[in-house]
Amino acid sequence: MAKNDFFAFASRTRFINRWALMRNTRYETLSEHSYDVAQIAHALAVIGNEKLNKNYNTERAALIGLYHDLPEIITGDLPTPVKYYNEETKTAYKAVEKNAANQLLDMLPEYMRKSYSPLLKKKAEDKELWKLVKAADKISAYIKCVGERKAGNSEFVDAEKSTLKLLQKLNCPEADIFMEEFASSYEKSLDELK
């Protein structure tokens, strides 16, 4: 891969399908998921600032959310049961992800790498924002499950329940508030949203 290929390569997120082990009524691309996570991470940061007296950089939260899964262009979207099968698999996958992030950074000119590195690799200074992005990622997965269930796809019923449990275990008050205030809207039809 050559320098200056980063953005052309990144644009290929629209070709990476998620939820590979599940029958989908509508496939979700990595590009769509990244947008949703960015939007939700931004909302979680706003909630934290406005309701919990935090001092999050809301724009940075959105940006990290936008890029959080970019290494999957190289690795593909490995299904969660495979990714977290055991500690050995989890450790090996983290190494693969780190390598993919490095490959992507190598596609940028040297002068841009410093700015993009924290968006592809978790850095200590953004630890709290990465926690919000993780919660946003789970909320996005939950929303996908709700949409599939509403479309009559019972394949996602158990995934919806388990994703909700994982979300609750995160102990993220911002995510709890988001779910309390906004989750029920995803059950509504278009006409009900008006």
C-alpha contacts under 8 A as a table, 3 or more apart, distances in Angstrom:
res1	aa1	res2	aa2	distance
1	M	5	D	7.14
1	M	103	Q	8.00
1	M	107	M	6.68
2	A	5	D	5.85
2	A	106	D	7.83
2	A	107	M	5.74
3	K	6	F	7.34
3	K	106	D	6.41
3	K	107	M	4.13
3	K	108	L	5.37
3	K	109	P	6.05
4	N	7	F	7.46
4	N	107	M	5.27
4	N	108	L	5.04
4	N	109	P	6.09
5	D	8	A	5.50
5	D	9	F	5.97
5	D	107	M	5.25
5	D	108	L	6.93
6	F	9	F	5.16
6	F	10	A	5.93
6	F	104	L	6.24
6	F	105	L	7.50
6	F	107	M	4.85
6	F	108	L	5.69
7	F	10	A	4.82
7	F	11	S	6.06
8	A	11	S	5.27
8	A	12	R	7.07
9	F	12	R	5.54
9	F	73	I	7.75
10	A	13	T	5.96
10	A	70	L	6.94
10	A	73	I	7.22
11	S	14	R	6.70
12	R	15	F	5.55
12	R	16	I	7.29
12	R	73	I	7.06
13	T	16	I	5.39
13	T	29	T	6.92
13	T	30	L	5.18
13	T	31	S	4.86
13	T	70	L	7.46
13	T	73	I	6.16
14	R	17	N	7.81
14	R	29	T	5.50
14	R	30	L	6.04
14	R	31	S	4.89
14	R	32	E	7.39
15	F	29	T	6.47
15	F	30	L	7.46
16	I	29	T	5.40
16	I	30	L	5.41
16	I	31	S	7.75
16	I	72	E	7.98
16	I	73	I	6.90
16	I	76	G	6.82
16	I	77	D	7.30
17	N	20	A	6.88
17	N	27	Y	6.41
17	N	28	E	5.79
17	N	29	T	4.46
17	N	30	L	6.13
17	N	77	D	7.29
18	R	27	Y	7.09
18	R	28	E	5.69
18	R	29	T	5.79
18	R	30	L	6.35
18	R	77	D	5.88
19	W	22	M	5.52
19	W	24	N	7.76
19	W	27	Y	7.92
19	W	28	E	7.66
19	W	77	D	7.63
19	W	79	P	6.61
20	A	23	R	7.79
20	A	77	D	7.55
20	A	78	L	7.90
20	A	79	P	6.64
21	L	79	P	6.81
22	M	155	E	6.81
22	M	156	F	7.69
23	R	155	E	6.67
24	N	27	Y	5.74
24	N	148	E	7.04
24	N	153	N	7.42
25	T	148	E	6.47
25	T	151	A	7.03
25	T	153	N	6.83
26	R	148	E	7.73
28	E	32	E	6.41
28	E	33	H	6.88
29	T	32	E	5.26
29	T	33	H	6.29
30	L	33	H	5.02
30	L	34	S	5.98
30	L	69	D	7.66
31	S	34	S	5.18
31	S	35	Y	6.33
32	E	35	Y	5.23
32	E	36	D	6.30
33	H	36	D	5.09
33	H	37	V	6.12
33	H	140	S	7.02
34	S	37	V	5.11
34	S	38	A	6.09
34	S	65	G	6.42
34	S	66	L	4.89
34	S	67	Y	6.86
34	S	68	H	7.35
34	S	69	D	7.04
35	Y	38	A	5.14
35	Y	39	Q	6.20
35	Y	65	G	7.66
35	Y	66	L	5.82
36	D	39	Q	5.14
36	D	40	I	6.10
36	D	140	S	6.35
37	V	40	I	5.11
37	V	41	A	5.80
37	V	62	A	7.63
37	V	65	G	5.22
37	V	66	L	6.58
37	V	133	V	6.84
37	V	136	A	5.27
37	V	137	D	5.48
37	V	140	S	6.16
38	A	41	A	5.16
38	A	42	H	6.13
38	A	61	A	7.16
38	A	62	A	4.22
38	A	63	L	6.35
38	A	64	I	7.11
38	A	65	G	4.09
38	A	66	L	4.75
38	A	133	V	7.67
38	A	136	A	7.74
39	Q	42	H	5.27
39	Q	43	A	6.37
39	Q	62	A	6.15
39	Q	65	G	7.75
40	I	43	A	4.91
40	I	44	L	6.12
40	I	62	A	7.69
40	I	136	A	5.37
40	I	139	I	7.80
40	I	140	S	7.73
41	A	44	L	5.03
41	A	45	A	6.24
41	A	58	T	7.94
41	A	61	A	5.65
41	A	62	A	5.47
41	A	65	G	6.16
41	A	132	L	5.81
41	A	133	V	5.26
41	A	135	A	7.70
41	A	136	A	5.18
42	H	45	A	5.17
42	H	46	V	6.27
42	H	58	T	5.25
42	H	59	E	6.55
42	H	61	A	5.53
42	H	62	A	4.72
43	A	46	V	5.03
43	A	47	I	6.11
43	A	58	T	7.81
43	A	178	F	7.97
44	L	47	I	5.00
44	L	48	G	6.11
44	L	132	L	6.52
44	L	136	A	7.53
44	L	174	E	5.33
44	L	175	A	6.39
44	L	178	F	6.97
45	A	48	G	4.99
45	A	49	N	6.18
45	A	56	Y	5.69
45	A	57	N	7.17
45	A	58	T	5.19
45	A	61	A	6.75
45	A	129	L	7.81
45	A	132	L	7.18
45	A	174	E	7.45
46	V	49	N	5.09
46	V	50	E	5.96
46	V	56	Y	7.59
46	V	58	T	6.22
47	I	50	E	5.23
47	I	51	K	5.50
47	I	52	L	7.06
47	I	174	E	5.96
47	I	177	I	7.65
47	I	178	F	7.73
48	G	51	K	5.59
48	G	52	L	4.82
48	G	53	N	6.37
48	G	54	K	5.26
48	G	55	N	7.57
48	G	56	Y	7.19
48	G	173	P	8.00
48	G	174	E	5.65
49	N	52	L	5.80
49	N	53	N	5.00
49	N	54	K	4.36
49	N	55	N	5.47
49	N	56	Y	6.26
50	E	53	N	6.01
50	E	54	K	7.45
56	Y	61	A	7.76
56	Y	129	L	7.33
57	N	60	R	5.39
57	N	61	A	6.33
58	T	61	A	5.09
58	T	62	A	6.44
59	E	62	A	5.17
59	E	63	L	6.26
60	R	63	L	4.91
60	R	64	I	6.08
60	R	129	L	7.78
61	A	64	I	5.29
61	A	65	G	6.17
61	A	129	L	5.51
61	A	130	W	7.56
61	A	132	L	7.40
61	A	133	V	6.93
62	A	65	G	5.00
62	A	66	L	6.15
63	L	66	L	5.00
63	L	67	Y	6.47
63	L	119	L	7.23
64	I	67	Y	5.29
64	I	68	H	5.60
64	I	118	P	7.96
64	I	119	L	5.05
64	I	120	L	7.69
64	I	129	L	7.79
64	I	130	W	7.32
64	I	133	V	7.13
65	G	68	H	5.14
65	G	133	V	5.49
65	G	136	A	7.82
66	L	69	D	7.79
67	Y	70	L	5.27
67	Y	119	L	5.87
67	Y	120	L	6.32
68	H	71	P	7.90
68	H	119	L	6.58
68	H	120	L	6.03
68	H	133	V	7.75
69	D	72	E	5.63
69	D	120	L	7.79
70	L	73	I	5.87
70	L	101	A	7.75
70	L	120	L	7.12
71	P	74	I	5.64
71	P	75	T	6.36
71	P	76	G	7.98
71	P	97	E	6.15
71	P	100	A	5.22
71	P	101	A	5.31
71	P	104	L	7.23
71	P	120	L	7.42
72	E	75	T	4.56
72	E	76	G	4.49
72	E	77	D	5.63
72	E	97	E	7.69
72	E	100	A	7.79
73	I	76	G	5.62
74	I	100	A	6.05
75	T	78	L	7.40
75	T	96	V	7.39
75	T	97	E	7.04
75	T	100	A	6.93
78	L	82	V	6.72
78	L	83	K	6.13
79	P	82	V	5.45
79	P	83	K	6.13
80	T	83	K	4.89
80	T	84	Y	5.96
80	T	85	Y	7.99
81	P	84	Y	5.54
81	P	85	Y	5.57
82	V	85	Y	5.06
82	V	89	T	7.71
83	K	89	T	6.39
83	K	90	K	5.70
83	K	93	Y	6.56
84	Y	87	E	7.10
84	Y	89	T	6.47
84	Y	90	K	5.10
85	Y	89	T	6.19
85	Y	90	K	6.97
86	N	89	T	5.40
86	N	90	K	6.12
87	E	90	K	4.97
87	E	91	T	5.98
88	E	91	T	5.23
88	E	92	A	6.13
89	T	92	A	5.08
89	T	93	Y	6.04
90	K	93	Y	5.20
90	K	94	K	6.25
91	T	94	K	5.18
91	T	95	A	6.45
92	A	95	A	5.18
92	A	96	V	6.36
93	Y	96	V	4.91
93	Y	97	E	6.09
94	K	97	E	5.00
94	K	98	K	6.10
95	A	98	K	5.06
95	A	99	N	6.17
96	V	99	N	5.10
96	V	100	A	6.18
97	E	100	A	5.01
97	E	101	A	6.17
98	K	101	A	5.09
98	K	102	N	6.26
98	K	121	K	7.32
99	N	102	N	5.06
99	N	103	Q	6.21
100	A	103	Q	4.99
100	A	104	L	6.25
101	A	104	L	5.11
101	A	105	L	6.20
101	A	120	L	5.88
101	A	121	K	6.97
102	N	105	L	5.03
102	N	106	D	6.14
103	Q	106	D	5.10
103	Q	107	M	6.71
104	L	107	M	5.24
104	L	108	L	7.27
105	L	108	L	5.47
105	L	113	R	5.93
105	L	116	Y	7.24
105	L	117	S	6.81
106	D	109	P	7.49
106	D	110	E	7.95
106	D	113	R	7.80
108	L	112	M	6.22
108	L	113	R	6.19
109	P	112	M	5.67
109	P	113	R	6.79
110	E	113	R	5.50
110	E	114	K	7.90
111	Y	114	K	7.00
112	M	115	S	5.65
112	M	116	Y	6.56
113	R	116	Y	5.16
113	R	117	S	5.75
114	K	117	S	5.48
114	K	118	P	7.57
115	S	118	P	6.76
115	S	119	L	7.72
116	Y	119	L	5.25
116	Y	120	L	6.61
117	S	120	L	5.36
117	S	121	K	5.85
118	P	121	K	5.07
118	P	122	K	5.97
118	P	123	K	5.71
118	P	126	D	7.80
119	L	122	K	7.25
122	K	126	D	7.05
122	K	127	K	7.03
122	K	130	W	7.05
123	K	126	D	5.57
123	K	127	K	6.42
124	A	127	K	5.08
126	D	129	L	5.23
126	D	130	W	6.15
127	K	130	W	5.19
127	K	131	K	6.46
128	E	131	K	5.12
128	E	132	L	6.59
129	L	132	L	5.04
129	L	133	V	6.25
130	W	133	V	4.85
130	W	134	K	6.11
131	K	134	K	5.09
131	K	135	A	6.34
131	K	172	C	7.97
132	L	135	A	5.05
132	L	136	A	6.05
132	L	172	C	7.60
132	L	174	E	7.80
132	L	175	A	7.76
133	V	136	A	4.82
133	V	137	D	5.99
134	K	137	D	5.00
134	K	138	K	6.42
135	A	138	K	5.13
135	A	139	I	6.18
135	A	167	L	6.58
135	A	170	L	7.13
135	A	172	C	7.15
135	A	175	A	6.24
136	A	139	I	4.95
136	A	140	S	6.04
136	A	175	A	7.40
137	D	140	S	5.10
137	D	141	A	6.31
138	K	141	A	4.99
138	K	142	Y	6.14
138	K	163	T	6.58
138	K	164	L	7.92
138	K	166	L	7.60
138	K	167	L	5.99
139	I	142	Y	4.93
139	I	143	I	6.15
139	I	167	L	7.15
139	I	175	A	7.79
140	S	143	I	5.08
140	S	144	K	6.28
141	A	144	K	5.07
141	A	145	C	6.30
141	A	160	E	8.00
141	A	163	T	7.01
142	Y	145	C	5.07
142	Y	146	V	6.26
142	Y	160	E	5.67
142	Y	163	T	5.86
142	Y	164	L	6.52
143	I	146	V	5.07
143	I	147	G	6.19
143	I	183	A	7.98
143	I	186	Y	6.91
144	K	147	G	5.13
144	K	148	E	6.25
145	C	148	E	5.15
145	C	149	R	6.10
145	C	156	F	5.36
145	C	157	V	7.02
145	C	159	A	6.64
145	C	160	E	5.09
146	V	149	R	5.11
146	V	150	K	6.05
146	V	156	F	7.79
146	V	160	E	6.69
146	V	186	Y	7.16
146	V	187	E	7.10
147	G	150	K	5.11
147	G	151	A	6.24
147	G	186	Y	7.55
147	G	187	E	7.87
148	E	151	A	5.01
148	E	152	G	6.58
148	E	153	N	5.32
148	E	154	S	7.67
148	E	156	F	6.31
149	R	152	G	5.17
149	R	153	N	4.91
149	R	154	S	5.77
149	R	155	E	7.70
149	R	156	F	6.03
149	R	157	V	6.24
150	K	153	N	7.19
150	K	187	E	7.50
153	N	156	F	6.35
153	N	157	V	7.83
154	S	157	V	5.29
155	E	158	D	7.30
155	E	159	A	7.81
156	F	159	A	4.97
156	F	160	E	5.96
157	V	160	E	5.19
157	V	161	K	6.55
158	D	161	K	5.13
158	D	162	S	6.16
159	A	162	S	5.15
159	A	163	T	5.85
160	E	163	T	5.19
160	E	164	L	6.14
161	K	164	L	5.21
161	K	165	K	6.35
162	S	165	K	5.06
162	S	166	L	6.22
163	T	166	L	5.05
163	T	167	L	6.08
164	L	167	L	5.00
164	L	168	Q	6.23
165	K	168	Q	5.12
165	K	169	K	6.27
166	L	169	K	5.10
166	L	170	L	6.59
167	L	170	L	5.43
167	L	171	N	7.87
167	L	175	A	7.78
168	Q	171	N	6.20
168	Q	172	C	7.68
168	Q	176	D	7.31
172	C	175	A	5.34
172	C	176	D	6.35
173	P	176	D	4.90
173	P	177	I	6.15
174	E	177	I	5.20
174	E	178	F	6.21
175	A	178	F	4.95
175	A	179	M	6.09
176	D	179	M	5.20
176	D	180	E	6.11
177	I	180	E	5.03
177	I	181	E	6.01
178	F	181	E	5.27
178	F	182	F	5.54
178	F	183	A	6.99
179	M	182	F	5.40
179	M	183	A	4.65
179	M	184	S	7.72
180	E	183	A	6.32
180	E	184	S	7.75
181	E	184	S	7.53
182	F	185	S	5.67
182	F	186	Y	7.61
183	A	186	Y	5.72
183	A	187	E	7.67
184	S	187	E	5.49
184	S	188	K	7.39
185	S	188	K	5.41
185	S	193	L	7.37
188	K	191	D	7.91
188	K	192	E	5.60
188	K	193	L	6.31
189	S	192	E	5.15
189	S	193	L	6.43
190	L	193	L	5.19
190	L	194	K	6.83
191	D	194	K	5.54
